[in-house]
Amino acid sequence: MTLNQLYQKKHELWLKILFSSFAIQNQEIKSELYDMAGIEFRHLKWLSNKMAEEGVEYDYEKDQIDINKDTNFEILAFLRDEISSLQKEYDKNDKLFFRMSTDEEYFLVKLKEFLSKSTNDAKVGAFDRKRVYKGKKLSKTSTDALTIFLFEESYKEYELILIYAYMQNYTGDISLYNVYQDLIDESMYHLKCFGNMQADMGILSIPRTIIKSLYKREDIKQFFEDGIDEEKAAKEECIKLSKAVQDEELSKFFDFINYQENYHMELMLKAIKVL
């Protein structure tokens, strides 16, 4: 397997574990899977560093990913099989791949442990299309608005995570590197929020593939200038949703996201000044 092929498989595995963490309601399993996904994302970062150093191009292409399962055990068994399959592709003599392998060997131990306890199994409602959030009785208009928002914003956050990660990998400026890291961390948190909300509503889905022109670009300053306009638009959507949902908890959440977008724009302005 080439480095490019391995990168794609690692990208897919990160998504499989991450979105499985959103799908499962058991808090112990959910937390463990989310941590595993965080480590897989770190693997991706280190692998992209290695490829950049060796002059090997990489991209964010991925195959169709289906994590639509009916029970916790079906999801956990699926992840176990996916990790076990990828384990065969590592060159254990390479220190990076040895690290990846030993991390995932521990993941397999945890998955086996979860699967050994029948009390850990439960129905998964993340894909049932019920479109009800935490039992709240939202109007059809509010439900539709929330549904569209979650689909659009979860894709946007996934897209931004990968764009910032790509740009971070090829920058030699420490100030830009730090800005990229802050933006990755913020988008990762938002993706977690929106992914869990999608799962609660039964509309969880893996984001579509990102086109190369979005991250393989030279006009990075223009990207940030456009990004500020997009953040302003996202703020407006949060304000509209906050007013439309007619639910105090959700309104406060969208206000919270709205205020965070303010600082995202400050980070982008900082990047523009450096550029």
Disulfide bonds with the S-S distance in Angstrom:
none
